[in-house]
């Protein structure tokens, strides 16, 4: 058992070689920036159409409710406006 511990250890050196980085040209940078800008424009247009549609739907719903006579305030208690008489 002591024979294994007394043997000298030889170190192993491992050298890791990395691949050279890919060169990026000005055209690659411009193409990437145009692509990101197009993504933002498409996203903004979709969000605008969604919010515009929701706004139009909400306004249409509100106009229909007012035409039918339903008030748009869901928190109204419908209490009488006159105080009760004291003829009890």
C-alpha positions as CSV (number, residue, x, y, z in Angstrom):
1,X,0.0,0.0,0.0
2,X,2.9,2.4,0.8
3,X,4.5,1.4,-2.5
4,X,1.9,3.2,-4.5
5,X,2.2,6.4,-2.5
6,X,6.0,6.6,-2.9
7,X,6.0,6.5,-6.7
8,X,6.6,9.9,-8.3
9,X,3.7,11.3,-10.2
10,X,4.3,12.8,-13.7
11,X,2.0,15.7,-14.6
12,X,0.0,15.7,-17.8
13,X,-0.3,19.0,-19.6
14,X,-3.3,19.4,-21.9
15,X,-3.3,22.4,-24.3
16,X,-6.8,23.4,-25.6
17,X,-6.7,24.9,-29.0
18,X,-9.7,27.1,-29.9
19,X,-11.0,27.7,-33.4
20,X,-10.3,31.1,-34.8
21,X,-13.2,33.5,-34.5
22,X,-15.3,34.2,-37.6
23,X,-14.6,37.6,-39.1
24,X,-17.5,40.0,-39.1
25,X,-17.7,42.5,-41.9
26,X,-19.5,45.9,-42.1
27,X,-22.2,44.2,-44.3
28,X,-22.9,41.6,-41.6
29,X,-23.4,44.4,-39.0
30,X,-25.7,46.4,-41.3
31,X,-27.7,43.3,-42.2
32,X,-28.2,42.4,-38.5
33,X,-29.2,46.0,-37.6
34,X,-31.8,46.1,-40.4
35,X,-33.2,42.7,-39.3
36,X,-33.6,43.9,-35.7
37,X,-35.2,47.1,-36.9
38,X,-37.7,45.1,-39.0
39,X,-38.5,42.9,-36.1
40,X,-39.3,46.0,-33.9
41,X,-41.4,47.5,-36.6
42,X,-43.4,44.3,-37.2
43,X,-43.9,43.9,-33.4
44,X,-45.0,47.6,-33.0
45,X,-47.5,47.2,-35.9
46,X,-49.0,44.0,-34.4
47,X,-49.3,45.6,-31.0
48,X,-50.9,48.7,-32.5
49,X,-53.4,46.7,-34.4
50,X,-54.2,44.6,-31.3
51,X,-54.6,47.7,-29.0
52,X,-56.6,49.6,-31.7
53,X,-58.9,46.6,-32.2
54,X,-59.5,46.4,-28.4
55,X,-60.2,50.1,-28.2
56,X,-62.7,50.0,-31.1
57,X,-64.4,47.0,-29.6
58,X,-64.6,48.6,-26.2
59,X,-66.0,51.9,-27.6
60,X,-68.6,50.0,-29.7
61,X,-69.6,47.9,-26.7
62,X,-70.0,51.1,-24.6
63,X,-72.1,52.8,-27.3
64,X,-74.4,49.7,-27.6
65,X,-74.8,49.6,-23.8
66,X,-75.7,53.3,-23.6
67,X,-78.2,52.9,-26.5
68,X,-79.9,50.0,-24.7
69,X,-80.1,51.9,-21.4
70,X,-77.5,50.0,-19.4
71,X,-75.2,52.4,-17.6
72,X,-71.5,51.7,-18.0
73,X,-70.7,52.1,-14.2
74,X,-70.7,48.6,-12.6
75,X,-70.3,50.2,-9.2
76,X,-73.5,52.1,-9.1
77,X,-75.8,51.0,-6.2
78,X,-79.1,52.3,-7.7
79,X,-80.1,53.9,-4.4
80,X,-83.1,56.3,-4.4
81,X,-82.2,59.9,-4.8
82,X,-84.8,61.2,-2.3
83,X,-84.4,60.6,1.4
84,X,-87.1,58.4,3.0
85,X,-90.0,60.3,4.5
86,X,-90.4,60.6,8.2
87,X,-94.1,59.6,8.3
88,X,-93.5,56.3,10.1
